[in-house]
Amino acid sequence: MNALVIVDIQPLFGKPPGSVLSSIKREIANADKIALVQAIGAGETLPEIIAALPADYVGIWKHGFSGGHLVRHAFPALKRARVCGMYSTQCVLCTAADLAEHSVQTTIVGDAVWNGGPYPVADYREWVEVHAQRNSLKLIV
């Protein structure tokens, strides 16, 4: 089974640029199954993302950085995951690494992640790439 995992697109973390939101919506449109991972206490997912979701998405509330174990519990037959959202260097990376450590083929969608601030992609892309390689993740741009 394949799934899209959307991480922490919530008001406490700021609003990603329109290009990132558009990329997330593109991923939603192409997904078979969707897990919407949200941090407890960070508010509801941004309305434009909620509006793009199909009725059968799975909402997951997490403590801490990784929601990977909760995604695996929601989708026990999960074989491949595409991960997007915020923050690319924290919750997205931790969730993706957790999935990869449990034999889920995991891809971080580079144009559908944001680092939560006015940081150009070049400032953190290399960092994410290095950590993705260390965790056997695939990063697509």
C-alpha positions in Angstrom: 0.0 0.0 0.0 1.1 3.6 -0.8 0.3 6.7 1.2 1.0 10.4 1.4 2.0 11.6 4.8 1.4 15.4 5.4 3.1 16.7 8.5 2.3 19.8 10.7 0.7 22.3 8.3 -0.6 24.2 11.3 -0.8 27.8 12.3 1.6 27.7 15.2 4.4 26.9 12.7 3.5 29.7 10.2 2.1 29.5 6.8 4.2 28.0 4.0 4.7 29.9 0.8 2.0 29.4 -1.9 4.4 27.3 -4.0 4.8 24.8 -1.2 1.0 24.7 -0.5 0.4 24.1 -4.3 2.9 21.2 -4.2 1.2 19.7 -1.2 -2.1 19.9 -3.0 -0.6 18.3 -6.1 0.6 15.4 -3.9 -2.9 15.1 -2.4 -4.5 14.9 -5.8 -2.2 12.0 -6.8 -2.4 10.0 -3.5 -4.1 6.7 -2.9 -4.2 7.1 0.9 -3.4 10.1 3.1 -2.3 10.5 6.7 -2.6 14.0 8.0 -0.2 14.2 11.0 -0.8 17.1 13.3 1.1 18.2 16.4 -1.1 18.4 19.5 -1.4 22.0 20.6 -0.4 23.6 17.3 -3.9 24.3 16.0 -5.9 22.8 13.2 -4.4 22.1 9.8 -4.6 25.2 7.5 -8.0 25.4 5.8 -6.7 25.3 2.3 -5.1 21.9 2.9 -8.2 20.6 4.7 -10.3 21.7 1.7 -8.1 19.7 -0.7 -8.3 16.4 1.3 -10.6 13.6 0.3 -13.2 12.4 2.8 -11.3 9.2 3.6 -8.0 10.8 4.9 -6.7 9.6 8.2 -6.1 12.3 10.8 -3.4 11.6 13.3 -2.4 13.7 16.4 1.1 13.3 17.7 3.4 14.4 20.6 7.0 15.1 19.7 8.7 15.2 16.3 7.8 11.9 14.7 4.4 10.7 13.7 5.8 7.7 11.9 4.8 5.1 14.4 1.2 6.4 14.4 1.1 6.3 10.6 2.3 2.7 10.6 -0.4 1.9 13.1 -3.0 3.5 11.0 -1.8 1.8 7.8 -0.3 -1.6 8.8 0.1 -2.7 5.2 2.1 0.5 4.3 5.0 -0.3 1.9 5.7 3.2 0.3 5.3 6.7 1.7 5.8 10.2 0.3 6.3 12.7 3.1 5.7 16.4 2.9 5.0 19.3 5.3 6.8 21.3 8.0 9.5 21.5 9.4 11.8 19.8 6.8 14.7 19.5 9.3 12.6 18.3 12.2 9.2 16.7 12.1 9.2 15.8 8.4 12.6 14.3 8.6 11.9 12.4 11.9 8.6 11.0 10.6 10.3 9.9 7.3 13.2 8.3 9.1 10.8 6.5 11.5 9.0 5.0 8.5 12.2 4.1 6.7 13.6 2.4 9.8 10.5 0.1 9.7 10.9 -1.0 6.1 8.7 1.6 4.5 10.2 2.9 1.2 10.1 6.6 2.0 10.5 9.7 -0.2 10.6 13.3 1.1 9.0 15.5 -1.5 11.4 18.4 -1.7 9.1 21.0 -3.3 6.4 20.2 -0.8 8.3 20.8 2.5 9.1 24.1 4.3 11.4 24.9 7.1 9.1 27.4 8.8 10.8 30.6 8.2 12.4 33.0 5.8 15.1 30.5 4.9 15.9 29.9 1.3 15.7 26.3 0.2 19.5 26.3 -0.5 20.1 27.0 3.3 18.6 23.7 4.4 18.3 21.5 1.3 21.8 20.1 1.7 21.2 19.4 5.4 18.0 17.5 4.5 19.8 15.6 1.7 22.6 14.5 4.0 20.2 13.3 6.7 18.0 11.6 4.1 21.0 9.6 2.8 22.0 8.6 6.3 18.4 7.4 7.0 18.0 5.5 3.6 15.4 8.1 2.5 14.9 9.3 -1.0 14.6 13.1 -1.6 13.0 14.3 -4.7 13.1 18.0 -5.8 
